[in-house]
Amino acid sequence: MADLKPMDTNSSSDPGSTAKDRPVRVYADGIYDLFHFGHARSLEQAKKSFPNTYLLVGCCSDAITHKYKGKTVMTEDERYESLRHCKWVDEVIPDAPWVMTQEFIDKHNIDYVAHDSLPYADASGAGNDVYEFVKSIGKFKETKRTDGISTSDIIMRIVKDYNQYVMRNLDRGYSRKELGVSYVKEKRLRVNMRLKKLQEKVKEQQEKVGEKIQIVAKTAGMHRNEWVENADRWVVGFLEMFEEGCHKMGTAIRDRIQESLRGQQSRDLLENGKSDDDDDEEYYDDDDYDDDEEYFDEEYYEEEDFDTHKNEKGEKEK
């Protein structure tokens, strides 16, 4: 954050010019709960307002803070001690007033009051801005707020992830009673945390498997670019192998079919040969039968003719 240059004021005298032998006494005040780097940066700006600055920091007590602003996380003693360990602070004024008065300014010999320029609502009802009086007498020194960080933001993060912080402290040895957690809620939180850890382990294993797959793919040279470059060659090679395999398979099938047909023809020829022999034997038997029959007829005819001729001869003799 850039250093702030001295600002023109309505004051008739400039402490930096009239009393060069002493530092300019700049006063900054606040609650400073959960002291963070946003607080430190604002105090740094106040400290660097003049080349020679003595920075006094007032911190409100718990009683007045809880009354006008709300409950704090840190106690007043913890907040005082935090300020004492900030390197920009020269002096800490405990139990600072909520609204600046001329009496307080004179008591601590304050030359300027440093704070951001936004009106800070006066919950006490004394005015619209707690720094209204200081601004009116020309003793106000503006500082810039640090975006993205504030005590309220930090508390909001804790509230948002309340269950996780409860489990965090339970795991570190705090009892559920110390955390204000019921028995049922504690058990439910523990079950949910176990499930979450299991999900994280599963996700971790999936990532490891994915890494191994990538390593295997790299080892095998299966990068996408290599696949695109070699795809045509691989496809042509596969088709040639497939065609050759189909040709060999077709030849083998054809040979088997021809072999089966030749075997069938041989069996048919053998069966037809036996049938022809049987037909020949029957044919010759029929011829022999016919010859015997003709022979028998001839003998019968001769005997009949002989008997007829004998009868005719007998009649003539009579």
Summary of the structure (lengths in Angstrom):
residues: 318
radius of gyration: 61.0
end to end distance: 184.0
largest distance: 212.4
contacts: 757
relative contact order: 0.07
helix: 62%
strand: 8%
